[in-house]
Amino acid sequence: MITSPSGGPFIKQTLQPAVSDRARGFWGQTLSVIGLGRPSAWASKYHRLMHPIERLRYVARAGSAPDRILVAESIPAFSVFSQKPQMLLVAVRQLISRQPESPGLLALGAHMVQALDPLEAGWAFSDALNEDRTSDIAETIAVAESGGTDVIDSIASGRTTGGAVEVVCPLGTRAWVEQARDAGRSVAIVTPLGTRLPPMLWSSFVERMNGPEVGASDVLLLDEFDDLIGPDGLGELTTWSPDCPDVAEIARQ
């Protein structure tokens, strides 16, 4: 628990992107099926029951769900295109257009499209997401630094073509940062693996986030925060780096 500028309690999860209880329950059940990574023998049988194209539609209609789930569910859907680069690119772009708030799918697509073995690259990225402990690290820091440092979750971050790093955060973050500053507290921004994008993909992501079907959010510069929390723990802002290659073909609308 973190103390708010007004003196009341503030739970870190308050500024996380909202996911409905219904979605949490559904995706909680899905976790047990897909095994959070390369499918088990039982999960592989489950995947074969659904045609890859139908699975692609299923992920596109999934709504709000953790990126690690969207990524793990998307890879079997892309499997039918693994030896057809142009068709894989089209499928990736179509799915991204239906999930505009998912930086993880952009990163997955970039890894797969650039790889000689798209499926191997996809599962390697999925494994890395499942092993990422950024959120656990952030929780530990939030408790240890309670009262002195505010820990804020981000939706995504990316480098602009001008070289600056921007951060998309839940609506209300800007006001929260200003209040923390007034109270003399530092602010750390959480940037998990799979949410940090290079310039062309970042421009594409921000454009989609500005669409009418996406909820409002705050965009801040990384320099407006004091510290960075990522897979390697608490560090300086200069340690920020993108999680995937920059692929112009995916960035195009």
GIJO-V751669 format. One record per run of one state. SS is the DSSP state (2 for helix, 1 for strand, 0 for the rest). FROM is the first residue (numbers start at 1). LEN is the number of residues. Records with the same first field share a line. If there is no record, write none. Layout:
SS = FROM-LEN ; FROM-LEN
This chain:
0 = 1-1 ; 4-5 ; 11-1 ; 16-5 ; 35-6 ; 49-3 ; 61-6 ; 82-3 ; 99-4 ; 115-3 ; 132-2 ; 145-4 ; 154-2 ; 160-5 ; 171-2 ; 183-3 ; 191-5 ; 198-1 ; 210-7 ; 225-2 ; 231-2 ; 236-1 ; 240-8 ; 252-2
1 = 2-2 ; 9-2 ; 149-5 ; 156-4 ; 165-6 ; 186-5 ; 196-2 ; 217-5 ; 227-4 ; 233-3
2 = 12-4 ; 21-14 ; 41-8 ; 52-9 ; 67-15 ; 85-14 ; 103-12 ; 118-14 ; 134-11 ; 173-10 ; 199-11 ; 222-3 ; 237-3 ; 248-4
